[in-house]
Amino acid sequence: MIPSILNINKGLKLSALFSLIFSFSFAQSKVDSVQKVDEIIIRAYLSEQAILQVPSSVSLISAKQLRNQPGISMLPALNSVPGIRMEERSPGSYRLSIRGSSLRSPFGVRNVKIYLDEFPLTDAGGNTYLNLIDVNSLNNIEVLKGPDGSLFGANSGGVVLMNPVDKRADSSWVNAGITGGSYGLFQQQASFQKKFKNQYLNFSQSYQRSDGYREHSAMNRSFAQMMYRVNYAKANQFRVLAFYSDLEYKTPGGLTLAQYNANPRAARPSTATIAGPVAQQARIENRTLYAGVVNEAQISSNFKHVAAVYGSSTDYLNPFITNYEIRKENTGGIRTYFELQGNKKQGFNWKWNAGLELQSTGADIANYTNNKGIKGLLQAQDNIISNQFFYFTRFAANINEKLSAEVATSLNYNNYKFSKDFQRGQVTERKFNPELMPRMALSYKISDNLALRSSISRGYSPPTIAEIRASDNKINTNLESETGWNYEAGFRLRNRTDRLWLDASIFQYKLENAIVRRVNADDTEFYLNAGGTEQNGIETQASYWLIEPGSKGIISGLQVQNSYTLSRYYFKNYINGTSNYSGNRLTGTPRTVLINGLDIQLQKNFYLFAQHNYTSRIALNDANSVFAKSFNLIHFKAGWRAAKIGKTGLDIFAGVDNLLNETYSLGNDINAFGGRFFNAAAPRNFFGGMKVRL
């Protein structure tokens, strides 16, 4: 029987095996100079460009890569990108970290800016409900690693751009699918696109549920998304995007090490003084409606204008161990910018962008006594208005198709207003000083296949609503914003058919006023500034087609993939009371992560995709006295795709997750009081399903 927990050496051996295959392929394979793999194109910096010469650490998760994954969550696809760590403490409870940013995000997504098309999914209070989105509703995902506020405003972790549809798609189609699996997993999805001359209507709908591996960890989500677009002129487009998501998931709570070893499936037990999550019926209910319109107008051959208006409404309910919270949140905003392109002259091209983004979020938050899942007496109530406003500008130039240079910055304004009763004018305001977030970057193309890059950027992230008003129900106006400078260099390498791809980065990020979480003895939490951090890292990502797609033979395509992350992250100048944590490892971040992938295409439309994830041990508290063990995860998916029956395309698939049957936590509760750090993930589990395309 395969052991449940492999040691680090075994993880490295698995990675070494992939590296050996990788090296062998270079020595033995002959490159077909006729067939060319599609070049990677991104749109992260407001206009489409080939990724080779982009002077930033940016990664694309393509539609093909999303399709290869189980399609149950974004987690395995995002975790294939070096520098990213996505966690799921229980089904539906996501946490996303880019280069260590989960330090201040114990229960959600903070310190990272996320967009859906041109619309910020991150609200003005700094929070993002990423778990509302069904991964099957997305066409691709672009990730900008490291602070990049020059075009996207306040963040000190990074930026994620999610593209819901392929704007180039020029046909009508219908998709439907169903998936089932272990622990009560069921997923149903349907989508269609209808073309009316120059108009397109795209609609997707899904329902997903799971009983969860642990006690009290069931999840249900109903999701619907609509996008309408009309190309009213040759280069002009008007789009409407809207989605509604109804999400509910139960929260089982963290376990101590003894409880985790004795019964990892258990929910946190009740004690003589504090009832557990089962007794308190702890859960999250989130119902959100989001809508926006965007107009892209090519006013002249060298002048373009984009304007977006959007809004959202959220009803949020969270019976917790210590209280029963009800939130009503409303967000509205605009984002607009123009692009001026210089007349193309031989050897010199340039673009200038300038614009602004404005957001306001109003949150009515009330906390009541939780009487075993029933709302009791009012404990505290606050109305909070968060306002975010920033100007941004960017100038980019390309000289002789060799040297690319970018200079960009944003000027950020943030403030919060707190009141028990806005109508009576009893308002407390916290203003943060305006902050510049500059970015300078260079890329030089040594040849058509090799480009070097370097960049300097400043991160800035004010505390979120959930940090200023944490579960202790106190308004903490003493929290300061995180700031820091990131220095980075790297290169990208390909061969002339794009069969080989290699991307590598090395960076140093020095963050001041890092925000960390603390938990009181009664399980309420609060946040404080923890001196700073020094984050030094190396990230690499590579892929190579051993056998190019479309080849003859039993194997018609074979691609190997590898990503590597080395994170040497430390606290500095961090003193909490009598404890000095300076020099300790950054909490919640593994030092090493290795991801290996294998994509095999067979004749007769059969396929197999396998992915291996090695994650080294993780510090669970700032004192570094407790670590989560390292783990190896292997999942694979096999199926029969694009088999044509008339005009119908089929994809029949099955797979297994956690093949090695590891006992591990996919998301730990960092700095948890009483040693309740651990949230066990599911052991070996299975899934299977079918998709139909008309």
N, C-alpha and C positions, 0 to 999 in steps of 0.2 A: 504493500500500500504506500502511496506517495505521502511523505510526511506533510503535516499541515503547515509547518512554518519552516521555510528554508533560511539558511544563514546567508550572510552577506557574500561569502565566497561563491555560493551557488548562484546568487544573483549576478555576480560579475562573470561567472562562467557562461551563463546563458547569453549575456551581452557579448562576451568574447566570441561565442559561436557565430552570432550575427555578423560581427566584425570580420571574422574569418571568411564567411560567405561573401561579404562585401569586397574584401581584398582579392579573393579568388576570381570574382567576376571581372575585375579590372584586368587581370592577367589573362583570362581565358576568352572573354567575350569579344566578338567583332562587331563594331558599330555599323548599323545599317544607315548609310548616308542618305538614303532616299526617304524613308519614313521619319517624320518629325513629330515628337510629342508636343502637345499644346504648350505654348509659352505661358508663364504665370503672369497674369495681369491683375493689378489691384487698383482700388479707387479711394484709398485711405486719405489722400491729400487733395480731395475735391475734384480731381480729374483722373481719368484712366492713364496708367503708365505701367510699363514693364517693370517687374519687381527687381530685376538685376541691378539697376542703377539707383534705386530709391535709397537715399542716405539715412535710413532709419531701420531699427529692428522691428520689422513688420512680418507677420506670418498670415498666410491664407489657408483656411480650412474650406476646401472646395466642395461643390455639390457631390462629387464622386466620393470624397472622403467621408462626408456625412452619411451617404448611402451605404458605405461599407460597414458602418457601426450598427449596433442593434436597433437604434432609433428609439430607444426608450427614454434617454435623457441626453443632454449635451456633454455629460461628464467625460466619457472616454475620448471623444473627439477633441475637446479643449485640452485634456491632459496629454494629448500627443504633441502639443506645442511646448518646446522648452521654455522654462520660466513661468509656466502657468500651473497652478494647482487648484483644481476644482474638487470640492468635497461634498458629500451628501450624508449628513449625520443620521438621517432616516429618510425614507422616500418623500421627496418634495422639499426637504430642508437643505437648501443649497448654500454653499459658501465658495466664493471665487477669489483667488489670490493671484496677483501678478507680481512676481519678484518680492514676495514676503509681505504683501499688503494685508493678509488675513490677521495680522496682529491685532487690528482694531475691528475685526468683523467676525465676532463669534457666532452670530446667528444669521448672517445675510451677506449682502454685497455692498461694501462701502469702499471709498477711496479709489474706486475704478469708475470711469465714465463710460456708459453704455448707450449706444444709439441703435434705433430700429429705423432703417432707411435714413432720412434726414432728421428724424425726430429723437430728441433725448428721451431714453427710457428712464434714466436717472433723474429723480426729481430735484427741486431746488433745495431740499433738505439733505441731499447727499445719499439718499437710499435708492436701491434698485430692486424691484421685484422680478428678478430673473426667472424665478420658478413659475411665473405665470405663463411663460412662453413654451409652446410645444416645438421641439426641435424639428419635427417634420414639416413645420410651416416655414422653415428657413431654406434659402437657396445656398448661401455661403456665409462665412464669418471671417472677418479680418481683425487681427489683434495687433495693436501698437504697444510694444512693451517698454516700460520705463515712463517717467513723467512726460506728458506731451500736451501741455495746455495751450500751445500756441494757436491752435484752431478749435480746441474743444473745452477750454475752460478748466476750472479747478479740478485737479487730481494729482496724486503723487504716486499712483501705482501704474496706471496705463489706461488704454482706451480700447473698447471692443465695439466694432461696427458690424451689426447683423443686417444682412440683406434678405428681405423676405421673398422676393421673386427675382427671376432672371428678366431684367428689363429688355433684353434682346429677344426673348421668346416671341415667336411670330406665328403661333398656331393655336388651335383649340384642342383641348384634351380633357380627359377625366381620369383621376386616380382614386383608388380605394384600397384599403388594406386592413388586416386584422392580425394581431399578435397576442399570444398567450404564453404564460410561463409559470415558473415556480412561485410559491407564496402568494397565490391569488392574482398574479399579474394578468391584466387584460387591457389591451389597447385597440381602439378602433379609430380609423382616420379616413377622411374623404376630402378630395379637393378637385377643383376644375378650373379651367381657363377658357373663356369664350371670347372669340375675336369678332368684332363688328367693324369692318372696314379699318379705320384708324383708331379704334377703341378696343380696350381689353378689360375684361372683368375676371379677377382672380379671387377665388374663395377657398378657404380651407377650414376644416372642422375636425375635432378629435375629442375622444373621451378616453381617459386612462385611469385605472384603479390598481391598487395593490394592497394586500393584507399586511405586507411588511414581514421581515424576518423576526423582528423583536415584538414582544408584547406591546400593545398600544402604539403601533406605528403604521396604521393603515392610511392610505392616501387616495383621494378622488380629485380629478380635474376635468372640467369641461371647458373647451377652448374653441373659439370661432374667430376667424380673421378674414377681412375683405380688403382687397386693393383694386381700385379702379384707376385706369390711366388712359389718357387720350393724347395722341400725338397730333396736336392741332396745327403744327407746321413742321417743316422738314427736321428742324433741330429743337423744337419746342415741345414740352411735355407737361401735362397737368396730372397730378396723382392725388388720390384720396386713400388713406390707410386708416383702418379701424380694427380693433379687436376687443373681444370680451372674454374674460377668464374667470371661472368660478373654481377656486381651489380650496380644498380642506385637507389637512393632514394632522395626525396626532403626534405628540411629542413625548417619547418614552423617558427622556432624561438620562443623564450620565450615570455611569456605574463606577464604583471604586475598583481597584485592581482585584481585590478578593472576590467581589461580586461578579466581575467580568470573567474571572477564571472559573468560578463555580457554575454560573449560568449566564452566558453572554446574551441569551434571548430575552432575559428578564427586563422589565421596565424598572426604573429606580424605585426601590421599596419605600413605603412609608416608615416613619420613625414615631417615637412616642410624642414628639413635639411638632413634627412637620409632616403633613400628608403628602403622599407621592403623587405622580402625574396620573395614575389610574384613578385614585380616589378623587382627585380634583378635576378629572376629565380634561386634562391639559391638551390643547389643540390650537391650530391656527385656521381661521376662516378668512379668505381674502376674495372679494368680488370687485373686479376692476374693469371699467370701461375706458378705453383709450381711443382717441381719434385725432386725425390731423390732415391737413391739405398742404401740398407743396407744388410750386410752379417753377419750372426750369425754362428760362427764355434765352435763346441765343439772339440777342438784339441785333448784333451785327457779326461780321465774320470774326472779329477779335474781341467782342464784348458779350459777356454772359451774366445773367442775374438769376439767383435762386432765392426764393422766399418760402418759408414754412410757418404755419400756425398750427398749434396743437393744444390738446387739453386732456385731462384724465380725472376720473372720480373713483375713489377707493373706499369700500366699507371693509373694515378690518376688525376682527374679533380674536382675542387671545386669552382664554382662561388659562392662567398659569398657576404654579404652585402657591405663589404668595398673593396673587390678586387676579382680578378679572378685568382685562383691559378692552376698551372699545375705542376705536379710532375712526374718524371720518376725515378723509384727505381729498383735497381738490388742488389740481395743478394746472396752470396755463402758461403758455409761453410762445415766443416767436424766435426764429432763427433765419437770418438773411445775410447774403454775401454776394459780391460780384467778382468776376474774374476778367481781367484785362490782359490780353495776350499781345505781345509786341509783333510787329510785322516781321515775318520770318526772313531773316537775312542769312546769307551763307555763313555758317559757322557760329551763329549766335541766336538763341531763342530765349525768351523770357515770359514769365507770367506773374501777375500781381493780383492777389486776393485781399479783400478787406470786407469786414462784416461785423455783426453783433449777434449776441444771443441773450435773451431775457427770459427768466423763469420766476414764477412765484408759486409757493405751495402753502396752503392753509390747512392746518391740522388741528382738529378738536379731539383732545385725548382725555379720556376719563377712566379712572381706575376704581374698581369696587372690590369689596371683599368677595373672595371666591368660596362659596359654600358648596363644595363638591359639585362644581360645574354650574352652579346657579348664581346669578348676579346678586350680591348682597348690598351692604351699605356703601355709600360713596366714600372713598379714601382721599382722592385728589382729582382735580380737573384743571386742565390748562388749555388755552388756545395759543397756538404758535403759528406765526407767519414767517416763512423763510423766503428771502429774496436773493436772487443771484443774477448778476448782470456783468457781461464782459464784452469788450471790443477785441477784435483780433485782426491781424494783418500778416501777410506772407508774401515774400518776393523770392521767386525761384528762377534761376538762369542755367542754361546749358550752353557750353562752349565746345564747338567742334565735335559734338556727340561723345565727348570724353569726360569733361569736368562738369559736374552738376553741383550747384551751390544753392542753399536755402537759408534765408534769414526770416524769422517769424517771431511774433510775440502776441500776448494777450494782456489786457489790463482788466483785473478782476475785482468786482465789488460784491461783498456778501454781508448780509445782516439778518438778525433774528429779532422778532418782536414777541414778547410773552405777555399774557394777560389772563387773569381769572375771568374777566368780563370786559371785552373790547368796547362794548356799548357805553360803559361808564368811564372809559378813558384811562383806566388803571393799567398802563402799558409800560413794560420794561423793555428797553431795546439794547441789543448787543451788536455793535458795528465792528467789523474787522477792517483794518487799514487796507486801502487799495493795493493790490499786489501785481507786479509784472511777472509774467512767465515767459521769458525769452527762450528761443531755441535757434541754434546755429548748426548747420550740417553740411558736410561735403561728401561727394562721392566721385571717384576717379576710375574710369574704365581703362584698365591696362590693355585689355584686348576685348574682342567681342564676347569672350567667355569668362572674364574675370574682372570684378570691380571691388575696389577698396572703399571703405566709408568711415566717417567719424562724426561725432555730434556732441554738443553740449546743450543741456536743457535744465530748466529749473522746475521743480515740483512744488505745488502749493495745494493744500487741502484743509479747509476749515472743518471743525467738528460737525458731525451730523446731528439732526434732531434727536435721534436715538441715543446719542452720546451726551448731548447737553441735558436732555431730560431722560435719564435712564430709568430702569425699573425700581430704583429707590424713590422715584416720584419727586426728586429734588431738581431744581433748575441750577445747573452748574455753569455760571457765566465766567469762571476762571480758566476754562479750557482754552488753550491757544491753538492756532493752526499749525499743521505740519508744513515744513518747508525744507528744501534741500536741492543740491546740485548733482546732476548725473553726467558722468563723463564716459564716453563709449566709443569703441572702435570695432570694426569687423570687416568681413569680406564675403562675397558671394561668387560661387564658381559653378559653371555649367559646361557641358560640351555643346557642340554646334547643333545637335538635334534635340537638345533639352532632355536627353535620356538620363543624364547625370545632373544632380542638383545638390549643392552644398552651401549652407549658410552658417556662419560662425560669428559670435559676438563676445567681447570682453568688456566689462563695465565696472565702474566704481560709483556708488551712490551714497552720499552722506546726507542723512536726514536729521533735522533738528525738531525738537518738541514732539517726538513720536508719541502717539496716543495709544494707551494700553488699557485693558479691562481689569477691574477688580471686583470681587464678589464678597458681600457681607455674610455674616454668620446666618442671617435669615434668608439667604439665597437671592437677595436683591443685589443689583450690580451698580457700579459707577465707573467713571473713567478719569484718568489723569494723564498728564504729560510726563514722559519718562526720559528726559534728557535727549538722547538721540540714538541713531544707529549708524553703523558703517557696513555697507553692503557691497561686497566684491563678488563678481560672478563671471562664469563662462557658460555660454549656451551654444550648442551646435545642433544642426538639423540637416539630415542627408537623405536622399532617395536615389535609387538607381534601378533601371529596368534591365534585369539580367536577360530577359527575353521580352522584346518589344511587343506591345499589344497588336494583335492581328497576325502574329506569326503562325506558320503551319506547324503541325505536330500536335502531340497530346496536350502539351502546355502551350497555349496561344499567347500568354503574357505572364510575366513574373517580375514583380517589383519588390525590392527590399527597402525598408525605411528605418531610420534610427534618429533619435534625438537624445541629447545629453544635457543635463543641467547640474552645474556645480555652484552651490550657494554658500559662500563663506560670509555669513551675516552675524554681526555682533552688536550688542548694546554698548553705548559709551556714555559716560557721565550720568549714569542712571542710579540714583540713590532714592530709596523709598523707606522713609523712617530711619531705622538703624541698619537696614539691609543695603548693601552695595552690589548691584548686579552688573556693573561695568565689566566688559569683557566676556559676559555670558553669551551663549548662542541666542539668536533671535527665536522667540517662542513661536511654535506652530509651523516652522519651515524646515523641511528635510535638507540635509547637506547635499545629497546626491539623488538624482532621479534619472533613470535610464528607461527609454521607451523604444521597443523594437517592433516593427511591423512587417508582415509578409502578405502580399496581395497576389494571389494565384488565379489566373484565368485559364480555364480548360476548354477544350473543344466541346461542341454541343451545348454551349452557353452555361456550363457549370462553373462555379467559382468557389474560392475559399479565402477568407481573410482572417488572419490571426494577429494578436497584439499582446506583447509582454510588457509589464510595467514593474520595474524594481524601484522601490522607494526606501531610502535609508531611514534610520531612526529619527524621531522628532521630539524636541524638547516640549514638554507640556506645561511648564510653568517658567516664569522669569528667573527663578532661582536655579533652574536646570537640575533639580533634584529628582525629577521623574521624566522618563523618556518612553515614548511608544516604540515598540520594536519595529525593525525593518520588515518589509514584506515583498513578496513576488506575486503578481497577478497575471494570469493568462486567460484571455477570452478569445473565442473564435466564432466565426459565422460562416456557414456553408450553404450553398443554394443553387438554384437553377433559374437564371435570369434572362429576360428578353426572348423567351421562347414564344414564337408567334403562332397564334391560332386565329387565322383570319386577320383581322386588324387589332387583335387583342394581345397585349404584352403581359406576360406573367413573371412574377418573382416569388418563388417558393423557397423558404429558407428555414434553417434551424441553427441553434448555437448553444454555447455554454459559457458562463461567466465564472470566474474564480475556479478554474480547472484544477488547481493544486489544492483546493479546499483549505485555504489559509484562514486562520482566525486573526482578524485585524479590525481596526477602526478606520472607516473611510472618512470620518470627520470627528476629531476629538474636541472636547470642551476645554479650551486652554485657560489656565489660571483658575480652575474650578475650585470652589471651597469644599473642604472635606475630602479632597482627592477623587472627586467624581469626574474623572477625565474621559472615560471610555464609552464609546457608542459602537457596539459591534455591528459590522456589516455582514451581509448574507454569506454563508459558505457556498460551496459549489451549487450552482443553480442553472436552470435550463430555460430556453425560450424557443419559439418557433412561430411561423406565420406565413402569410401570403399577401402579395400586392398585385393589383390588376391595373393596367393602363389601357385606356381606349383612345 
